Amino acid sequence: MYDQLYNAWKLELEKTDLEKLPTDFYSNVTEYVKHLREESRMLEKRATKANLLTEELRNTKRMISQLIRIRHRKIVLKLAKGEEVPQEFLTPEEKGIYSTLVPVAEAVLSFAKDIVRGQ
């Protein structure tokens, strides 16, 4: 899972457009984080493996946070331009967030048009 997360994170950093994620991406990442936490708790804190797991968990959390922020920013930028985000590029979790953002973006764009028209 680490490799899949790393590749998704790296692609989102490098590309300007939203990249497609597997539909179960976030649930798999969640399970992966749980697994890392459980495994690190079972180990002696000074063990090399415990240190490696701690570092892996730290990197995983950082990549997840950045990935979510980058994807959110790309979605918001598209909406701000009045563009639609292809639904096939969104995970189920992101679709829920997207559906709440669309009306706000439409209201902002409508407001801006009204102001420009002098209304």
N, C-alpha and C positions, 0 to 999 in steps of 0.2 A: 504494500500500500504506500510505503514511503516514496518509492519510485514514481508511482502514479501521481501522487500529490506533488512531488517535485516537478514532474513534467508539466502538469497543469499550471502550477505556479509560474514556471519559467515561460510557458507560452503566453500566459496572460500579461506578463511583464514585457515581453518582446513584441507582441502584436497589438495593433490599435483596435481591432475589432474583437468582439466577444467570441471566445472559443467555446466549442461544444464540450460539455462534461457528460459523463454517464448519468443516467437518471438516479442511480443509487450512490452517487459520489459522496454526498455529505453524510449519508447514513454509514457508509463504509469508513469514512474518515473518523466519524464519531466512535465506531466500534474499535478502530485502530488506536485511538487515544485512550479509550478505556483499557484496552489490552496492555498498552505501554505502562499506564499507571499501576495496574494490578501487578504486572510482572516486576516493576521496579520496587514495589512495596515488599515483595517477597524476598528480595535480595538484601544482603548485608550492605549497608551504605558505603562502606569503603571498598567494596569489590569493584574490579575494573568493569565488569559487565553492568553494574549498577550505574557507574559513571557514564558509560556509553548510552545506556537507556535514558538517563536524565538529559543528556545532550540531545539525543534523538527526539525526545518529547519536547524539549525547548525549541528545537528547529521546526518540528511539526506544528506546534502552536503558532509560531511566528509566520510560517508559510500559509497556514489556514487563515489567520487574521488578514494578512496582506492579500491573499487571493480573494477573499470575500470583499474587502474594501476596493480592490481594483475592479472587480466585476460590477460592484454597485456603482462605482464612478462611471464605468462605461455605459451602463444602463441609463443612468441619470443624464449623461451627456447626450445620448441618443434621444431621449424624451425631450430634453431641453431644445433640441433642434427640430422637434416635431416628427421625428422618425420613429418607426415601430421597431421593436426588438423582435427578431425571429424567435418564436416560441420554442422551436426545436433546439435552440441554444441555451435554454433555461432549464434548470432542474426544477422538480416540483416545489421545492422550498422557495426558489427564486420566483417562480410563477406567482406564488401567493403574495410576495412582496411587490412584484411588478404590478399586480392588479390593484394594489393600493396606491401606487405611484402614478399610474396613468391618469386618473381623474385630477390629481394635483397638477401634473404637467399640463394637461389640457386647460385647466382653469388659469394657470399662469400665462400660457400662450394666448388665450382668449383675452385676458386682462391687458396684455401688451398690445394686442391688435386694437382693442377698444381705445386705448390711450393714443396710439398712433393715428387713429381715425378722428381723434378729438371728441370721443364720446365719454 
